[in-house]
Structure formats: C-alpha cells, structure tokens
C-alpha cells in the first residue's frame, strides 16, 4: 500500500531540480543584498525550524557572520533584537504559520529586510515579505514534510553559503548541485534496509535522536516531526555534546537511540556516546553519511534524511498508521 507520503517522497528530486531551475538566480540576488547586513536572523517553526538549525550550524563552520535562529513567537516577543542593517529569512511550508507570520510583521515594523521561503504562491508570507523564494513542490499534504523540507533547506544553503567567497563555502555550493540526483539514487537504494529496520522496531514506543553540527537540525526534525507526527512515536532530540548531561542517565538496555554521524568535530562525542550505549546494551541505530554519499559533510542532512524518511514511513505502516495523517494538527495552524 502506498500512502500520500510515498508519492511526495518520490517527488523530491523533481522538486529540487525545479526549485534550482526557477529560483537559483533569484536566490543569488538575495545573497548579494544580504551580504550588506550586519546581522541575519533565521526564523521558523517545526520542520522549518529544523532547516534553520541545520543551515546556521553549517554556516558557522565556514563563516564568522552574525547569524541567529529563532522560533516564530520567540522572535516576536524578544525585547532586544538588532534592528539596524538587519536581514530576516522566514521559513514556512504553508506560508501561513501564525507564529512565523507574527515574526514577519514585527520585523517589518522594525524596519528589517524580510525574505520568506514558502511553498504556496498565494500565501500571506509570500505576499507580505519584502522578497520571497517559492519552492517548486506543488501542494504537500503529508504532515511531516519531505519535498518541502528538502527544497527549503536547499534554498537556505543557496542563499547563506553564497554570502561567503571562501573555497570552503564554494565547495558546499558546488556539491549542492548534486543533491537532486543523489536524492533520486538514495530513494531507490535505501528503502529495503529501512523497511526491514522499521519492522524490527515497530513495537518500540520511544526513540532518542542525536547529532552534532548541522545534523542536530536533522535530529530535531527526526524527533519532533518525523517520529512524533509521522510515526506517532515518542521521541526526543539531543545535541551530541549533551548526551552526558541527561540522556546518559536514561539510556538503558533495549532503548533505541538514533545517532547521526558525518565526521563533524562534535561527532567525536557522537562516537563516544555510541560506544557507551553499546556497552549497556542500548539499541543503537547509526546513520553515517559516508555510507551513503561522497559530498561535502556539511550537506549531511540532505543525505541522511532520505533513509530516515523510509524508516518513518514503514514504522507508521507496520503500526497501522498513515505516515502523512495527523490526530490534532494540520498544515496551517491555529
């Protein structure tokens, strides 16, 4: 049986290609404008917040720019924002997320330059922002976000990494162009192994998700929108460096922990956590970027999300759930 999420996963390569084709030069123009700003805020909620986390952690590995991430209402209520010579990039798949829309209007009231990244042409955020990038995914209905996540993350990387003229940043941009074809390949190659994995873990109710650097953003998405919204499993995201400040007391025999590894500096702690969890008999599920693709490690979230999508898809299926449906929430909130 194929659920709607299956169709939308299969549309990811095309969505990435179409977004690059239609928006690449536009995003380059946005980058040129944002080079002038002393401060850049990234704002999002849910899956969109996770793309902000990944993009900003990746940028901080190649850039000294003043970048900061906020959720929508945290930005709205914050009393001490840098308002002069500041740009704000706001992310929302629907373009109607109430929290993020409130942040957009506050930024405009304060005279900040606003750019929205959305997937709906007629959305409020598309129309009200000073500028907007339209991801070319067509309508997405599965709640956890697949093609909209990928295209939104790609748009953030395109805009932010073009702010830097360094070889490191250019290498990321060059490899970013490989993501559509790599996604197509990974969709074919990673389904079976994760279908088997999902069947083995279908009866487990709680999963921890951990990563460092840009993979923390993916761990956040994995826990908050993939496990909890898609597979209806309890889950908690964690920075690798925080393992010993809490999870080390709760991880125990037969508890599943998903580790995301890309060889970042912080993954020294990821691997120490894996070793510890092995010793006490935890159910380690390890996704290493180098097992899937040979591209710049800062692109790890693009690579690892594909096998994780298959894991979540089949976890839901083996529990009799549609991975794209919800119990209490919809794509447009409040």
C-alpha positions as CSV (number, residue, x, y, z in Angstrom):
1,X,0.0,0.0,0.0
2,X,1.3,3.5,-0.9
3,X,0.4,6.4,1.2
4,X,0.5,10.1,0.1
5,X,3.9,10.4,1.8
6,X,5.3,7.9,-0.6
7,X,4.3,10.0,-3.7
8,X,5.7,13.1,-2.1
9,X,9.0,11.4,-1.3
10,X,9.3,10.3,-4.9
11,X,8.7,13.9,-6.0
12,X,11.7,15.2,-4.0
13,X,14.3,15.0,-6.9
14,X,12.0,16.8,-9.3
15,X,11.1,19.5,-6.7
16,X,14.8,20.1,-6.0
17,X,15.6,20.4,-9.7
18,X,12.6,22.7,-10.4
19,X,13.4,25.0,-7.5
20,X,17.0,25.3,-8.6
21,X,16.0,26.0,-12.1
22,X,13.4,28.6,-11.3
23,X,14.9,30.3,-8.2
24,X,18.7,29.9,-8.4
25,X,19.4,33.3,-9.9
26,X,16.8,34.9,-7.6
27,X,18.5,33.5,-4.6
28,X,21.9,34.7,-5.8
29,X,20.4,38.2,-5.9
30,X,19.1,37.8,-2.4
31,X,22.6,36.7,-1.3
32,X,24.1,39.8,-2.8
33,X,21.7,42.0,-0.8
34,X,22.2,40.1,2.4
35,X,26.0,40.5,2.2
36,X,25.4,44.1,3.3
37,X,23.7,43.2,6.6
38,X,25.5,43.2,10.0
39,X,23.0,40.7,11.4
40,X,20.9,37.9,9.9
41,X,18.1,36.1,11.7
42,X,16.6,32.8,10.6
43,X,13.0,32.2,11.8
44,X,10.8,29.1,11.5
45,X,8.7,26.6,13.4
46,X,8.5,22.8,13.4
47,X,10.2,21.2,10.4
48,X,11.0,24.7,9.1
49,X,12.8,25.5,12.3
50,X,14.9,22.4,11.8
51,X,16.1,23.7,8.4
52,X,17.2,26.9,10.1
53,X,19.1,24.9,12.8
54,X,21.0,22.9,10.1
55,X,21.8,25.8,7.9
56,X,23.1,28.0,10.7
57,X,25.2,25.3,12.2
58,X,26.7,24.5,8.8
59,X,27.4,28.2,8.1
60,X,29.1,28.6,11.4
61,X,31.7,26.0,10.3
62,X,32.8,28.3,7.4
63,X,31.7,31.8,8.4
64,X,32.1,34.4,11.1
65,X,28.9,36.2,10.2
66,X,26.5,37.3,12.9
67,X,23.7,34.7,12.5
68,X,20.9,33.7,14.9
69,X,17.9,31.3,14.9
70,X,14.5,32.0,16.5
71,X,11.2,30.2,16.6
72,X,8.4,32.5,15.4
73,X,7.0,33.6,18.8
74,X,10.4,33.8,20.4
75,X,11.3,36.3,17.8
76,X,8.0,38.1,18.2
77,X,8.4,38.5,21.9
78,X,12.1,39.2,22.1
79,X,12.8,42.6,23.6
80,X,16.4,43.1,22.3
81,X,16.8,42.4,18.6
82,X,19.4,44.0,16.4
83,X,17.2,46.2,14.2
84,X,19.7,48.3,12.2
85,X,21.1,46.9,9.0
86,X,19.5,43.5,9.6
87,X,18.0,40.9,7.4
88,X,15.5,38.2,8.4
89,X,14.8,35.0,6.5
90,X,11.5,33.4,7.5
91,X,10.7,29.8,6.6
92,X,7.2,28.2,6.3
93,X,6.0,25.5,4.0
94,X,2.4,26.8,4.0
95,X,3.3,30.5,4.2
96,X,0.5,30.8,6.8
97,X,2.2,29.6,10.0
98,X,0.8,32.0,12.6
99,X,4.0,32.2,14.7
100,X,6.2,32.9,11.8
101,X,3.8,35.4,10.2
102,X,3.8,37.3,13.5
103,X,7.6,37.4,13.4
104,X,7.5,38.7,9.8
105,X,5.2,41.6,10.7
106,X,7.3,42.5,13.7
107,X,10.5,42.5,11.6
108,X,8.8,44.8,9.0
109,X,7.5,47.1,11.8
110,X,11.1,47.4,13.0
111,X,12.4,48.2,9.5
112,X,14.3,44.9,8.9
113,X,14.6,43.5,5.4
114,X,12.4,40.3,5.2
115,X,12.7,37.3,2.9
116,X,10.2,34.4,3.1
117,X,10.9,30.9,1.8
118,X,7.5,29.3,1.2
119,X,5.8,26.6,-1.0
120,X,2.5,28.4,-1.6
121,X,2.3,31.1,-4.3
122,X,-0.9,32.8,-2.8
123,X,0.2,32.6,0.8
124,X,0.3,35.6,3.2
125,X,4.0,35.3,3.8
126,X,4.7,35.2,0.0
127,X,2.7,38.4,-0.4
128,X,3.8,40.4,2.7
129,X,7.5,39.8,2.8
130,X,9.9,42.3,1.0
131,X,11.0,39.3,-1.1
132,X,10.2,35.7,-1.3
133,X,11.6,32.4,-2.6
134,X,8.9,30.0,-3.9
135,X,9.9,26.3,-3.5
136,X,8.5,24.4,-6.5
137,X,7.0,21.4,-4.8
138,X,3.3,21.8,-5.7
139,X,1.0,21.1,-2.8
140,X,2.3,18.9,0.0
141,X,-0.2,17.1,2.3
142,X,1.8,14.6,4.4
143,X,2.3,16.4,7.7
144,X,6.0,15.7,8.4
145,X,7.3,17.4,5.3
146,X,9.5,15.7,2.7
147,X,9.9,17.6,-0.5
148,X,9.2,20.9,1.2
149,X,11.8,20.2,3.8
150,X,14.4,19.4,1.1
151,X,13.7,22.4,-1.1
152,X,13.6,24.8,1.9
153,X,16.9,23.5,3.2
154,X,18.4,23.8,-0.2
155,X,17.2,27.4,-0.5
156,X,18.7,28.3,2.8
157,X,22.1,26.8,1.8
158,X,22.0,28.5,-1.5
159,X,21.4,32.0,0.0
160,X,23.7,31.7,3.0
161,X,26.7,29.9,1.6
162,X,26.8,32.5,-1.3
163,X,27.4,35.1,1.3
164,X,31.0,33.8,1.6
165,X,33.7,33.9,-1.0
166,X,35.9,31.2,0.6
167,X,36.8,27.9,-1.1
168,X,35.0,26.0,1.7
169,X,31.8,27.8,1.0
170,X,32.2,27.3,-2.7
171,X,32.7,23.6,-2.3
172,X,29.4,23.4,-0.5
173,X,27.7,25.3,-3.3
174,X,29.2,23.0,-5.9
175,X,28.2,19.8,-4.2
176,X,24.7,21.3,-3.5
177,X,24.0,20.9,-7.2
178,X,24.5,17.1,-6.8
179,X,21.7,16.7,-4.3
180,X,18.8,16.2,-6.7
181,X,20.5,13.2,-8.4
182,X,21.8,11.8,-5.1
183,X,18.3,12.0,-3.7
184,X,16.9,10.1,-6.6
185,X,19.6,7.4,-6.1
186,X,19.1,7.2,-2.3
187,X,15.3,6.8,-2.7
188,X,16.0,3.6,-4.7
189,X,18.8,2.2,-2.6
190,X,17.8,2.8,1.0
191,X,14.2,1.7,1.0
192,X,14.6,-2.1,1.7
193,X,17.1,-1.9,4.5
194,X,15.0,0.7,6.4
195,X,11.8,-1.2,5.7
196,X,13.4,-4.2,7.5
197,X,14.7,-1.9,10.3
198,X,11.2,-0.4,10.7
199,X,9.7,-3.9,11.0
200,X,12.2,-4.8,13.7
201,X,11.4,-1.6,15.7
202,X,7.7,-1.4,15.1
203,X,6.8,-2.3,18.7
204,X,9.1,0.3,20.3
205,X,7.4,3.4,21.6
206,X,10.3,5.8,22.3
207,X,13.3,6.8,20.2
208,X,16.0,9.2,21.1
209,X,17.6,11.2,18.2
210,X,21.1,12.7,18.4
211,X,23.5,14.5,16.1
212,X,26.1,17.3,16.2
213,X,26.5,20.4,14.0
214,X,24.1,20.5,11.0
215,X,22.9,17.0,12.0
216,X,21.3,18.4,15.2
217,X,18.8,20.2,13.0
218,X,18.0,16.8,11.3
219,X,17.8,15.1,14.7
220,X,15.3,17.8,15.7
221,X,13.2,17.2,12.6
222,X,13.5,13.4,13.1
223,X,12.2,13.6,16.7
224,X,9.7,16.5,16.5
225,X,8.1,15.9,13.1
226,X,9.1,12.5,11.8
227,X,8.8,10.2,14.9
228,X,6.1,12.1,16.7
229,X,4.0,13.4,13.9
230,X,4.7,10.8,11.2
231,X,5.2,7.5,13.1
232,X,3.3,8.6,16.3
233,X,6.2,7.5,18.5
234,X,7.6,9.4,21.5
235,X,10.9,11.0,20.7
236,X,13.5,13.5,21.9
237,X,16.2,15.3,20.0
238,X,19.6,16.0,21.5
239,X,22.9,17.6,20.6
240,X,25.7,15.1,20.8
241,X,27.6,17.1,23.3
242,X,24.5,17.0,25.6
243,X,24.5,13.2,25.9
244,X,26.3,13.1,29.2
245,X,24.2,15.9,30.6
246,X,21.0,13.9,30.8
247,X,20.4,11.1,28.3
248,X,23.4,9.1,29.8
249,X,21.1,8.7,32.9
250,X,18.1,7.4,30.9
251,X,19.6,5.4,28.0
252,X,19.4,1.8,29.0
253,X,19.3,-1.7,27.7
254,X,16.9,-2.1,24.7
255,X,16.1,1.6,24.4
256,X,16.5,2.8,20.7
257,X,18.9,5.7,20.1
258,X,19.3,7.0,16.5
259,X,22.8,8.5,16.0
260,X,23.6,10.8,13.1
261,X,27.3,11.0,12.1
262,X,29.0,13.0,9.5
263,X,32.5,13.3,10.9
264,X,31.9,16.8,12.3
265,X,34.2,17.9,15.3
266,X,31.2,17.3,17.6
267,X,30.9,13.7,16.3
268,X,33.8,12.8,18.4
269,X,31.2,12.9,21.2
270,X,28.7,11.1,19.0
271,X,31.0,8.2,18.7
272,X,31.8,8.2,22.4
273,X,28.0,8.1,23.1
274,X,27.7,5.2,20.6
275,X,30.4,3.3,22.5
276,X,28.8,3.9,25.8
277,X,25.3,2.9,24.6
278,X,26.8,-0.3,23.1
279,X,28.3,-1.3,26.4
280,X,25.0,-1.1,28.3
281,X,23.0,-2.8,25.6
282,X,21.0,0.1,24.1
283,X,19.5,-0.4,20.7
284,X,21.9,1.8,18.6
285,X,20.7,2.8,15.2
286,X,23.6,4.5,13.5
287,X,23.3,6.5,10.2
288,X,26.8,7.6,8.9
289,X,26.9,10.0,6.0
290,X,29.9,8.3,4.5
291,X,27.9,5.1,4.0
292,X,25.6,6.9,1.6
293,X,27.4,9.6,-0.4
294,X,30.7,11.3,-1.0
295,X,29.9,15.0,-0.9
296,X,30.8,17.8,1.5
297,X,29.9,16.7,5.0
298,X,28.1,19.9,5.7
299,X,25.4,18.5,3.3
300,X,24.8,15.5,5.6
301,X,21.1,16.5,6.5
302,X,20.2,16.2,2.8
303,X,21.8,12.8,2.6
304,X,20.6,11.2,5.8
305,X,17.1,12.4,5.7
306,X,16.2,10.0,2.8
307,X,16.9,6.7,4.6
308,X,15.2,8.3,7.7
309,X,12.1,9.0,5.7
310,X,11.9,5.3,4.7
311,X,12.3,4.3,8.4
312,X,9.5,6.6,9.5
313,X,7.3,5.6,6.5
314,X,7.4,1.9,7.4
315,X,7.3,2.4,11.1
316,X,3.9,4.1,10.6
317,X,2.8,1.4,8.2
318,X,3.7,-1.5,10.5
319,X,1.7,0.2,13.2
320,X,-1.4,0.6,11.0
321,X,-0.9,4.3,10.6
322,X,-0.8,6.7,7.6
323,X,2.5,8.5,8.0
324,X,1.1,11.6,6.5
325,X,-2.0,12.0,8.6
326,X,-2.4,13.7,12.0
327,X,-4.6,13.4,15.0
328,X,-4.7,17.0,16.3
329,X,-2.9,19.3,13.9
330,X,-3.0,20.5,10.3
331,X,-0.5,22.1,7.9
332,X,-1.9,25.6,8.7
333,X,-2.0,26.0,12.4
334,X,-4.4,28.0,14.6
